[in-house]
Amino acid sequence: MAKRLKNYIGGEWVESSATTYTPVINPATCEVLGECPESTRADVDAAVKAAEEAFLEWRSTPILNRAQYMYRMKTILEERFEDLAEMVVKENGKTRDEARGEVRRGIESVDFAASVPVIMRNDGLEDIAAGIDETTLRQPVGVFAAITPFNFPAMVPLWFFPTAITCGNTFILKPSPQTPISMDLMFEILEDLDLPPGVVNLVHGGKDAAMAVMEHPGVKGVSFVGSSPVARIVYETCTRHGKRVQAQGGAKNYIAVLPDADMTASVKNIMGAAYGCAGQRCLAAAVVVGVGDAYDRLRDELVKQASNLRVGYGLSETSQMGTVVSAAAKERIERMINEGEQQGAKVVLDGRHSVVQGYEGGNFVGPTIVEGVEPENILAREEVFGPVLSMMKADDFDEAIEIINGSKYGNAASIFTNNGRFAREFKYRVNAGNIGVNIGVAAPSASFPFGGQKESFFGDLHGQGIDSINFYTERKIVIERWI
Ligand code: NAD
């Protein structure tokens, strides 16, 4: 029977006061895996109270002890690595290797959190005036929360709460109602850590629970990852309520391929960028711009390699691409391809109406390539969030930069070339927060902030790296004279 998920508040599993539940469906087999409560304001309030009550004792727990929890957390996550990866496959639809990659990246964020005692240290100066010393203290702020998306149900939450709590804050996590079970499992695993009750709390739900978190006066700051329209709402709501906020939004990532690039190797890399996680990555390659006479060779190689991708159930080791997350997502993606076609683009590899034997009800969309995409076409402008690669032509490098910078998004952009001058110009001139040079998925590792510009990010301090330490702490300047 499908599991009815509970919230985890104050160190206990508690029934939500929800009156409605959303089914969590395996997008390949259509099996109902669980029921996610639409938690209410009362549930959020209980979580905030538990987190507030835990805060004072937790912030005065020696920081080295707080960091010790991270070492132990890493160990238990390694022990349950395969269980977590399998759960991600079941509720999200990606392949087992992609899920393993996600859990691995998540654990790297736990490694980063273990280094917080080193990074949180601060500076000071003796004798800024005769006998007067000045130092900076960095202190935790209170209760933080994260609102996270469906596409990396295990990794994205780990970008935030390990660092936040090691800094001395307490935390509330609200995962996506489409993929909440990975965090249900994560919190079950975390019970072995014996963190003091209330340090981490899990509240399931959708928009209403998210709004309750953002409007609650007890929550000091919110980390958000999701689509741009919601990121904007989150940014505006949190700032209106006087909170810190970092809101990572959607994307439309461009890749420029220059004529001097090694075409076979570049396309191999672009395959992973466009079709990894069935294109449901905020760093997915969405548009590839062939520069000059690179275009024809690029298209032919892309179609050749993409046609060979094996689409199937993520738990089967032979699958190279899984499903998209839901029937609604499949319907949206196919509708956008239709619209792009109506607006003059040509579908040269068609993944619509894809069916996989044995999983006939599954939400599969095959690898799709569309060419002749003009800048005003929906496939050049809007995030599809599926395995759809649009192709554009640029006469020269400058035109490619112009096309890329014309996007309202600025999450990532990549260039494939052997020419150092063009690579440098690309880094210098492209308005995107994560730049790849001969790398299709420009994903920052855990000790670097996750870039993102324009409609792909709202706020100033990004997630991960030193930005996350600044986001989760308050600086206080102490000026002392003892003589
Ligand atoms: P989403 O915006 O629909 O949902 C994200 C979270 O916000 C969920 O927890 C959801 O319950 C909540 N939510 C939804 N509507 C809300 C509302 N009106 N008010 C308050 N909360 C609301 O995103 P999704 O479909 O789950 O995830 C896919 C999106 O996330 C894509 O656009 C993708 O590009 C983006 N993404 C961005 C990054 C990044 O680092 N920039 C990383 C991963 C995913």
Boltz pocket constraint, residues with backbone or C-beta under 6 A from the ligand:
constraints:
  - pocket:
      binder: B
      contacts: [[A, 147], [A, 148], [A, 149], [A, 150], [A, 151], [A, 152], [A, 156], [A, 174], [A, 175], [A, 176], [A, 177], [A, 205], [A, 206], [A, 207], [A, 210], [A, 211], [A, 225], [A, 226], [A, 227], [A, 228], [A, 230], [A, 231], [A, 233], [A, 248], [A, 249], [A, 250], [A, 251], [A, 281], [A, 282], [A, 383], [A, 385], [A, 411], [A, 450], [A, 451], [A, 452], [A, 456]]
      max_distance: 6.0
